[in-house]
Amino acid sequence: MGKEKIAITLDKRSIGELDRLVSENIFPNRSQAIQQAVSEKLQRLKKTRLLTESAKLNPAFERKLAEEGLAEDANAWPEY
């Protein structure tokens, strides 16, 4: 995957934390630290969206639908 340069503005406290992480060899540089932070945040947002959408489901209806499908499948299976 290709990379692009972007410019961001951070407060001094955040930059200080980034520099501390780099100086402690947790990240090789600021750019890597920010890239990982953004990547992790995007993954969490995806999971949150999935949870939000899943919460909209009606468990009783979903169970009935699943059981309906299983019953139809079971009828189609050959006897052994």
Buried (B, 14 or more C-beta within 10 A) or exposed (E): EEEEEEEEEEEEEEEEEBEEBBEEEEBEEBEEBBEEBEEEEEEEEEEEEEEEEEEEEEEEEEEEEEEEEEEEEEEEEEEE
